[in-house]
Every structure is written in C-alpha cells, then in structure tokens.
C-alpha cells in the first residue's frame, strides 16, 4: 500500500465520475481508519478529498489544505488522497503529490 510503503507526500487518483469518486472516497476512508486503528504507531492519518466540477467551490478548495498532522509528535505523517475526474489533470497544480 502506498501509504505504508512510500515516502511522505499526497496521492492523486483519477476516476471517471462523481459516483465512482464518492464510492472510492468512502472505501479509502474505511480502509484507512482500519489501518490506523490496527497500528497507529506505523500508519499516519489519511484524509480523502473528492474533486469534480459540480462540487461547490469551497469544497473544491479543500484540495489545497495540508495533509493531516501525525497523531503523536513522533508519529508517521498523514497523507492526503485527492480522488478526481480529469478536472485536476490539466487545470490545477497541487503541491505535495507523489
């Protein structure tokens, strides 16, 4: 899994439509919560942010929020996962993506 094996940074995932994106975010959140609950010393928090054109602008702006902070001072870093249509492919620059 990227979150456990790769260096700090955020993830950008492209999918085709709103329903698929919302479903993926729900599944990512459930899986991430399970990982953190099982081993919070090794796994940092994850926030999953959907992005598609019909979202209100204030929700679209969440992609620029920083990743979640570690749960403890020496804990593993958090990671932001942006799940988007191709709106993010050509029109945006999001810092911190790996």
Backbone as JSON, one array per atom type, in Angstrom:
{
  "sequence": "XXXXXXXXXXXXXXXXXXXXXXXXXXXXXXXXXXXXXXXXXXXXXXXXXXXXXXXXXXXXXXXXXXXXXXXXXXXXXXXXXXXXXXXXXXXXXXXXXX",
  "N": [[0.84, -1.17, 0.0], [0.57, 2.19, -0.83], [0.47, 4.19, 1.16], [1.73, 3.08, 3.38], [4.21, 2.29, 2.45], [5.58, 4.19, 0.9], [7.44, 7.3, 0.59], [6.78, 10.4, 2.44], [4.05, 12.35, 1.21], [1.4, 13.34, -1.0], [-1.46, 11.81, -2.65], [-2.8, 11.52, -5.89], [-5.61, 10.48, -7.5], [-7.21, 9.4, -10.38], [-10.51, 9.1, -11.51], [-13.61, 8.28, -13.23], [-16.19, 9.46, -12.79], [-18.62, 11.24, -10.69], [-20.1, 9.56, -8.87], [-18.5, 7.26, -8.77], [-16.17, 8.39, -7.72], [-17.05, 9.33, -5.18], [-17.75, 6.88, -4.03], [-15.24, 5.6, -4.03], [-13.85, 7.29, -2.25], [-15.27, 6.79, 0.13], [-14.61, 4.08, 0.53], [-11.8, 4.22, 0.72], [-11.56, 5.78, 3.04], [-12.71, 4.04, 4.98], [-10.9, 1.85, 4.85], [-8.5, 3.15, 5.51], [-9.07, 4.09, 8.1], [-9.31, 1.62, 9.42], [-6.64, 0.68, 9.15], [-5.22, 2.62, 10.65], [-6.39, 2.26, 13.16], [-5.53, -0.34, 13.73], [-2.74, -0.13, 13.82], [-1.53, 2.43, 14.86], [0.96, 3.44, 15.46], [2.57, 3.0, 13.29], [1.23, 3.87, 11.06], [0.12, 6.75, 9.54], [-2.48, 9.31, 9.71], [-5.11, 9.54, 7.24], [-6.67, 11.61, 4.85], [-9.33, 11.76, 2.63], [-10.18, 13.37, -0.29], [-12.73, 14.31, -2.38], [-12.96, 15.41, -5.81], [-14.6, 17.1, -8.26], [-16.3, 18.71, -10.99], [-18.92, 19.62, -10.32], [-18.96, 20.01, -7.6], [-19.34, 22.33, -4.88], [-17.48, 25.44, -4.9], [-16.09, 25.97, -2.42], [-15.76, 23.43, -1.36], [-14.19, 22.28, -3.35], [-11.86, 23.68, -2.95], [-10.69, 22.44, -0.81], [-8.73, 20.7, -1.61], [-6.37, 22.02, -1.48], [-5.74, 22.18, 1.16], [-3.52, 21.33, 3.87], [-2.0, 18.08, 4.38], [-3.17, 15.72, 6.88], [-1.96, 16.11, 10.24], [0.57, 14.26, 12.08], [-0.53, 11.79, 14.47], [0.74, 11.64, 16.88], [3.57, 13.34, 18.39], [6.0, 12.2, 17.36], [4.99, 10.55, 15.48], [3.99, 8.78, 12.43], [3.72, 10.58, 9.31], [0.75, 12.23, 8.06], [-1.41, 11.7, 5.22], [-2.77, 13.03, 2.25], [-5.35, 12.17, 0.08], [-6.43, 12.79, -3.04], [-9.2, 12.35, -4.94], [-10.22, 12.41, -8.14], [-11.94, 13.65, -11.09], [-10.89, 14.22, -14.49], [-10.62, 16.94, -14.17], [-8.59, 17.83, -12.53], [-6.38, 17.21, -13.94], [-5.41, 18.91, -15.99], [-5.92, 21.52, -15.25], [-5.1, 22.33, -12.72], [-2.59, 22.82, -10.19], [-1.3, 20.94, -7.71], [0.38, 21.02, -4.82], [2.76, 18.78, -3.33], [2.14, 16.22, -4.23], [2.83, 12.76, -4.82]],
  "CA": [[0.0, 0.0, 0.0], [1.34, 3.43, -0.96], [0.51, 4.94, 2.41], [2.64, 2.46, 4.33], [5.5, 1.95, 1.86], [6.22, 5.28, 0.17], [7.84, 8.49, 1.33], [5.67, 11.35, 2.64], [3.52, 13.04, 0.04], [-0.01, 13.1, -1.2], [-1.8, 10.93, -3.77], [-3.85, 11.98, -6.79], [-6.21, 9.33, -8.16], [-8.2, 9.81, -11.37], [-11.63, 8.22, -11.82], [-14.39, 8.85, -14.33], [-17.41, 10.2, -12.48], [-18.91, 11.63, -9.31], [-20.49, 8.41, -8.04], [-17.31, 6.42, -8.61], [-15.28, 9.13, -6.84], [-17.6, 9.31, -3.82], [-17.63, 5.5, -3.56], [-13.83, 5.36, -3.74], [-13.5, 8.02, -1.02], [-15.84, 6.04, 1.26], [-13.82, 2.86, 0.71], [-10.47, 4.62, 1.19], [-11.7, 6.2, 4.43], [-12.9, 2.84, 5.8], [-9.64, 1.1, 4.88], [-7.52, 3.95, 6.24], [-9.44, 4.06, 9.52], [-8.93, 0.29, 9.92], [-5.18, 0.63, 9.28], [-4.8, 3.47, 11.77], [-6.84, 1.61, 14.4], [-4.73, -1.54, 13.95], [-1.32, 0.15, 14.05], [-1.36, 3.88, 14.77], [2.38, 3.79, 15.6], [3.22, 2.84, 11.99], [0.4, 4.39, 9.98], [-0.4, 8.09, 9.79], [-3.86, 9.54, 9.3], [-5.38, 9.81, 5.82], [-7.9, 12.31, 4.51], [-9.67, 11.56, 1.23], [-10.91, 14.54, -0.77], [-13.26, 14.17, -3.74], [-12.88, 16.62, -6.64], [-15.25, 17.07, -9.56], [-16.73, 20.06, -11.35], [-20.19, 20.06, -9.72], [-18.8, 20.32, -6.18], [-19.25, 23.77, -4.61], [-16.09, 25.92, -4.88], [-15.42, 25.85, -1.12], [-15.35, 22.03, -1.22], [-13.08, 22.06, -4.28], [-10.66, 24.31, -2.38], [-10.1, 21.56, 0.21], [-7.55, 20.01, -2.13], [-5.18, 22.81, -1.14], [-5.47, 22.05, 2.59], [-2.4, 20.43, 4.13], [-2.3, 16.71, 4.82], [-3.35, 15.68, 8.33], [-0.74, 16.04, 11.04], [0.73, 12.98, 12.79], [-1.36, 11.67, 15.67], [1.64, 11.87, 18.01], [4.69, 14.18, 17.93], [6.97, 11.43, 16.57], [4.24, 9.59, 14.68], [4.11, 8.85, 10.97], [2.98, 11.71, 8.74], [-0.53, 11.98, 7.41], [-1.39, 11.76, 3.76], [-4.0, 13.49, 1.61], [-5.67, 11.46, -1.16], [-7.4, 13.52, -3.84], [-9.82, 11.47, -5.94], [-10.72, 13.44, -9.04], [-12.1, 13.47, -12.53], [-9.76, 14.85, -15.17], [-10.58, 18.37, -13.85], [-7.3, 18.12, -11.9], [-5.28, 16.8, -14.81], [-4.84, 19.99, -16.8], [-6.26, 22.88, -14.81], [-4.68, 22.62, -11.36], [-1.32, 22.36, -9.66], [-1.49, 20.62, -6.3], [1.68, 20.75, -4.22], [2.92, 17.66, -2.42], [1.74, 14.93, -4.79], [3.92, 11.84, -5.15]],
  "C": [[0.89, 1.24, 0.0], [1.52, 4.11, 0.38], [1.54, 4.37, 3.39], [4.05, 2.3, 3.77], [6.24, 3.11, 1.21], [6.55, 6.45, 1.09], [6.65, 9.43, 1.51], [5.3, 12.07, 1.35], [2.07, 12.64, -0.14], [-0.24, 12.29, -2.48], [-2.93, 11.56, -4.57], [-4.32, 10.79, -7.61], [-7.28, 9.83, -9.12], [-9.24, 8.71, -11.57], [-12.56, 8.95, -12.78], [-15.6, 9.68, -13.94], [-17.64, 10.41, -11.0], [-19.22, 10.43, -8.42], [-19.3, 7.51, -7.75], [-16.33, 7.08, -7.63], [-15.77, 9.07, -5.39], [-17.49, 7.9, -3.22], [-16.18, 5.18, -3.19], [-13.41, 6.06, -2.45], [-14.05, 7.3, 0.22], [-14.99, 4.8, 1.56], [-12.42, 3.18, 1.24], [-10.54, 5.02, 2.66], [-11.86, 5.0, 5.35], [-11.6, 2.06, 5.96], [-8.59, 1.84, 5.7], [-7.81, 3.94, 7.73], [-9.07, 2.71, 10.14], [-7.42, 0.19, 10.12], [-4.7, 1.42, 10.48], [-5.2, 2.82, 13.09], [-6.0, 0.38, 14.74], [-3.3, -1.21, 14.36], [-1.04, 1.64, 13.92], [0.09, 4.32, 14.95], [3.1, 3.75, 14.25], [2.49, 3.51, 10.84], [-0.16, 5.75, 10.37], [-1.83, 8.24, 9.31], [-3.97, 9.86, 7.81], [-6.67, 10.62, 5.73], [-8.11, 12.12, 3.01], [-10.57, 12.7, 0.78], [-11.41, 14.3, -2.19], [-13.12, 15.5, -4.49], [-13.53, 16.35, -7.99], [-15.95, 18.4, -9.76], [-18.02, 20.51, -10.67], [-20.12, 20.28, -8.21], [-18.79, 21.83, -5.99], [-17.78, 24.21, -4.51], [-15.39, 25.75, -3.54], [-15.01, 24.4, -0.85], [-14.2, 21.7, -2.16], [-11.78, 22.61, -3.7], [-9.98, 23.44, -1.33], [-8.86, 20.83, -0.29], [-6.26, 20.75, -1.8], [-4.88, 22.8, 0.35], [-4.27, 21.13, 2.79], [-2.88, 19.03, 4.52], [-2.48, 16.72, 6.33], [-2.02, 15.54, 9.06], [-0.64, 14.66, 11.7], [-0.11, 12.97, 14.06], [-0.56, 11.86, 16.95], [2.84, 12.66, 17.5], [5.72, 13.44, 17.06], [6.3, 10.42, 15.64], [4.44, 9.75, 13.19], [3.26, 9.98, 10.41], [1.65, 11.28, 8.14], [-0.38, 12.11, 5.91], [-2.77, 12.21, 3.28], [-4.15, 12.71, 0.31], [-6.75, 12.26, -1.86], [-7.9, 12.58, -4.92], [-10.62, 12.37, -6.87], [-11.09, 12.9, -10.42], [-10.9, 14.14, -13.18], [-9.73, 16.37, -14.98], [-9.21, 18.75, -13.27], [-6.12, 17.84, -12.82], [-4.62, 17.97, -15.53], [-5.03, 21.37, -16.22], [-5.74, 23.25, -13.44], [-3.26, 22.15, -11.11], [-1.51, 22.15, -8.18], [-0.13, 20.24, -5.74], [1.63, 19.47, -3.38], [2.53, 16.3, -2.97], [2.96, 14.07, -5.08], [3.48, 10.92, -6.27]]
}
